[in-house]
Amino acid sequence: MTATGLAGRRSVARSISHVGLALIVAFGVLAAGAGYWQVVRSEDLSAQPDNPAVVAAARNVLRGEIVDRHGTVLAGNLRDPNGEPYRLYADRAVSPVVGYASRRYGTAGLERSFGAALTGVTDPDPIRNLLKKFQADPYDPQALTLSLSLPLQRAAIRGLGPDRGAVVMLDPRTGEVVVLASTPIYDASAIANPSTEDAGFAAVRDDPAQPLLARATQGRYVPGSVFKIVTAIAVLGSRAITPTTTFDGQAEAEREGLVVEGFRIREHAGVPARTFDLVDATEVSSNIWYAMAGLATGGDELRDWAGRLGFDAPLPFDLPTAVSQVTNGEGNDPGGFRDDVELASAAFGQGETFVTPLQMALVAATVANDGELMRPRLVTSLTGKDGTRTRGPETIRRVISAADANAITAAMLEAVEGDLGRQFTPGAKIPGVPTAGKSGTAELGGSGEPHSWFIGFAPADAPRVAIAVLVEQGGRGGERAAPLAGDLMAAYLEAVTE
């Protein structure tokens, strides 16, 4: 064989080996991908609400019960004349949380996010989950136990009354959510019952008050002065200032306004024209001091520290959550702010800042828990044929030091119990219990009434409950939100000590 022929055969052999190697790699990638989706991510895919297996099981399987922390059944089952199951809900107060399960209109709330567990399509044990397809009866409906308290949930709904709004109350030490109230509420049983589902769904679909909007988790609102606690976390955490920092010219700006890039920021009524530190500024809710603190901290730091609290991403929760934001990020200044005017406004909760009530409850809870942010939880356990699986407390991260959290607690305590602070938060103080908090009056522009806000926790020296209350266009924070928060925290503390 000539040298040319030998070289040609070697070239062909080399090409074949390259093709073989490429095929091996390709099949390896396919096998890895199939293994990833069928084994590693199998449970996630099976749990998706639009999984055909979940949809099919919903028509034939008795869904697991949903009970509150006291064992009260919130969601049970009945059967229609054809023997097919449908849901019955105990109380409209939990409709924004539990949601509904309807043959025609699908699912919402926990009925949707835990649909695979409630119908028994998925199993907490990954091995049993893989073997389900070989079983004669593959379904094992899981019952859910919630941290929610139905009596306190009802009290929150009564307190909100005819107003649109939300209440989130939780244990800051564990993240267990005790109240997750949104108003208006609706009749979930009417949507679940096959004989009334069309009329029941039409009633909520066409209601201009939007009862299907879970305001506690998916409503986004201008926060007003409750956002000052986020700013306090950022300014102390970044070491831009200390709790004793004062600003030159702040006292004069209380009288004349603070000029930022040609725009004059005015103080709200009732704030004395004197020099403040963190405690003083929080007690009287000084917009000027917080604007100056925000400018001293900078846009990057303010947005970064807010991100540590959960801003700019969905919260890790048992229900879908809207994303809270400090700014829409469209500007060219640090942090995505348009200019220093927007940054200064954001520092006291105006500008392009929007939050969910759940997010602000977590802000209060983080301060209450010595700076440690716990993952919020509604579902505390799942129970099936093979026993109960408990979901315990989980730390998301340490946001600030305990020393910084204590400094903010001292400021929030004065905002409720101080000589001047109590004028802005009437009714928030729990008799005989040190109470920390911050009210908020979120200006909306135009002639509409502002949103009424309050966040806080108690007892301030050993917190067991944290809260966020929002009343849409409810006026000043001290008018609606603060007294409701005080009543609900008092009711919680009384209930847990009985």
GIMOBEL-V143259 format. One record per backbone hydrogen bond with DSSP energy under -0.5 kcal/mol. CO is the residue of the C=O (numbers start at 0). NH is the residue of the N-H. If there is no record, write none. Layout:
BEGIN
co:CO nh:NH
co:CO nh:NH
END
This chain:
BEGIN
co:1 nh:5
co:2 nh:6
co:3 nh:7
co:4 nh:8
co:5 nh:9
co:6 nh:10
co:7 nh:11
co:8 nh:12
co:9 nh:13
co:10 nh:14
co:11 nh:15
co:12 nh:16
co:13 nh:17
co:14 nh:18
co:15 nh:19
co:16 nh:20
co:17 nh:21
co:18 nh:22
co:19 nh:23
co:20 nh:24
co:21 nh:25
co:22 nh:26
co:23 nh:27
co:24 nh:28
co:25 nh:29
co:26 nh:30
co:27 nh:31
co:28 nh:32
co:29 nh:33
co:30 nh:34
co:31 nh:35
co:32 nh:36
co:33 nh:37
co:34 nh:38
co:34 nh:39
co:35 nh:40
co:40 nh:44
co:41 nh:45
co:42 nh:46
co:44 nh:47
co:46 nh:115
co:47 nh:50
co:50 nh:53
co:50 nh:54
co:51 nh:55
co:52 nh:56
co:53 nh:57
co:54 nh:58
co:55 nh:58
co:55 nh:59
co:56 nh:59
co:56 nh:60
co:60 nh:62
co:64 nh:143
co:65 nh:73
co:65 nh:74
co:66 nh:145
co:67 nh:70
co:71 nh:67
co:73 nh:89
co:74 nh:65
co:75 nh:87
co:77 nh:85
co:79 nh:82
co:83 nh:79
co:85 nh:77
co:87 nh:75
co:90 nh:93
co:91 nh:94
co:91 nh:185
co:93 nh:96
co:93 nh:97
co:93 nh:98
co:94 nh:98
co:96 nh:109
co:97 nh:110
co:99 nh:107
co:100 nh:86
co:101 nh:105
co:105 nh:101
co:107 nh:110
co:108 nh:111
co:108 nh:112
co:109 nh:113
co:111 nh:114
co:113 nh:117
co:114 nh:118
co:115 nh:119
co:115 nh:120
co:115 nh:121
co:116 nh:119
co:116 nh:141
co:117 nh:63
co:119 nh:139
co:123 nh:125
co:124 nh:128
co:125 nh:129
co:126 nh:130
co:127 nh:131
co:128 nh:131
co:130 nh:133
co:131 nh:134
co:135 nh:137
co:142 nh:382
co:143 nh:66
co:143 nh:145
co:144 nh:379
co:144 nh:380
co:147 nh:68
co:147 nh:149
co:148 nh:152
co:149 nh:153
co:150 nh:154
co:151 nh:155
co:152 nh:156
co:153 nh:157
co:154 nh:158
co:155 nh:159
co:156 nh:160
co:159 nh:162
co:163 nh:471
co:164 nh:182
co:165 nh:469
co:166 nh:180
co:167 nh:467
co:168 nh:177
co:168 nh:178
co:169 nh:171
co:169 nh:465
co:170 nh:173
co:170 nh:174
co:174 nh:376
co:175 nh:170
co:175 nh:177
co:177 nh:148
co:178 nh:168
co:180 nh:166
co:182 nh:164
co:185 nh:187
co:186 nh:190
co:187 nh:191
co:188 nh:192
co:192 nh:195
co:192 nh:196
co:195 nh:199
co:196 nh:200
co:197 nh:201
co:198 nh:202
co:199 nh:203
co:200 nh:204
co:201 nh:205
co:203 nh:206
co:205 nh:207
co:206 nh:209
co:209 nh:212
co:211 nh:213
co:212 nh:214
co:213 nh:216
co:213 nh:217
co:213 nh:218
co:214 nh:218
co:214 nh:356
co:215 nh:357
co:216 nh:321
co:220 nh:354
co:222 nh:225
co:223 nh:226
co:224 nh:227
co:225 nh:228
co:226 nh:229
co:226 nh:230
co:227 nh:231
co:228 nh:232
co:229 nh:233
co:230 nh:234
co:231 nh:235
co:232 nh:236
co:233 nh:237
co:234 nh:239
co:234 nh:240
co:235 nh:238
co:241 nh:244
co:242 nh:277
co:242 nh:278
co:246 nh:249
co:248 nh:252
co:249 nh:253
co:250 nh:254
co:251 nh:254
co:251 nh:255
co:252 nh:256
co:256 nh:258
co:257 nh:259
co:257 nh:264
co:258 nh:260
co:259 nh:262
co:262 nh:259
co:262 nh:264
co:263 nh:265
co:264 nh:257
co:267 nh:270
co:269 nh:271
co:271 nh:273
co:276 nh:280
co:277 nh:281
co:278 nh:282
co:279 nh:283
co:280 nh:284
co:280 nh:285
co:284 nh:286
co:285 nh:289
co:286 nh:290
co:287 nh:291
co:288 nh:292
co:289 nh:293
co:290 nh:294
co:291 nh:295
co:292 nh:296
co:293 nh:297
co:297 nh:301
co:298 nh:302
co:299 nh:303
co:300 nh:304
co:301 nh:305
co:302 nh:306
co:303 nh:307
co:304 nh:308
co:305 nh:308
co:305 nh:310
co:306 nh:309
co:309 nh:312
co:314 nh:316
co:323 nh:311
co:324 nh:353
co:332 nh:335
co:333 nh:336
co:335 nh:330
co:336 nh:332
co:338 nh:342
co:339 nh:343
co:340 nh:344
co:341 nh:345
co:342 nh:346
co:343 nh:347
co:344 nh:347
co:344 nh:349
co:345 nh:348
co:348 nh:223
co:349 nh:352
co:353 nh:324
co:354 nh:220
co:355 nh:359
co:356 nh:360
co:357 nh:361
co:358 nh:362
co:359 nh:363
co:360 nh:364
co:361 nh:365
co:362 nh:366
co:363 nh:367
co:364 nh:368
co:365 nh:370
co:366 nh:369
co:368 nh:371
co:370 nh:372
co:370 nh:398
co:370 nh:399
co:371 nh:373
co:372 nh:395
co:372 nh:396
co:376 nh:176
co:377 nh:146
co:377 nh:379
co:379 nh:390
co:380 nh:144
co:381 nh:388
co:382 nh:142
co:383 nh:386
co:386 nh:383
co:387 nh:389
co:388 nh:381
co:389 nh:391
co:393 nh:374
co:396 nh:372
co:396 nh:398
co:400 nh:404
co:401 nh:405
co:402 nh:406
co:403 nh:407
co:404 nh:408
co:405 nh:409
co:406 nh:410
co:407 nh:411
co:408 nh:412
co:409 nh:413
co:410 nh:414
co:411 nh:415
co:411 nh:436
co:412 nh:415
co:412 nh:416
co:413 nh:417
co:417 nh:421
co:419 nh:422
co:419 nh:423
co:420 nh:423
co:420 nh:424
co:424 nh:427
co:428 nh:430
co:429 nh:432
co:432 nh:429
co:433 nh:458
co:433 nh:459
co:435 nh:456
co:437 nh:454
co:439 nh:441
co:439 nh:452
co:440 nh:442
co:441 nh:450
co:444 nh:447
co:449 nh:474
co:450 nh:441
co:450 nh:452
co:451 nh:470
co:452 nh:439
co:453 nh:468
co:454 nh:437
co:455 nh:466
co:456 nh:435
co:457 nh:463
co:457 nh:464
co:458 nh:461
co:464 nh:457
co:465 nh:169
co:466 nh:455
co:467 nh:167
co:468 nh:453
co:469 nh:165
co:470 nh:451
co:470 nh:473
co:475 nh:478
co:475 nh:479
co:476 nh:481
co:479 nh:483
co:480 nh:484
co:481 nh:485
co:482 nh:486
co:483 nh:487
co:484 nh:488
co:485 nh:489
co:486 nh:490
co:487 nh:491
co:488 nh:492
co:489 nh:493
co:490 nh:494
co:491 nh:495
co:492 nh:496
co:493 nh:497
co:494 nh:497
END
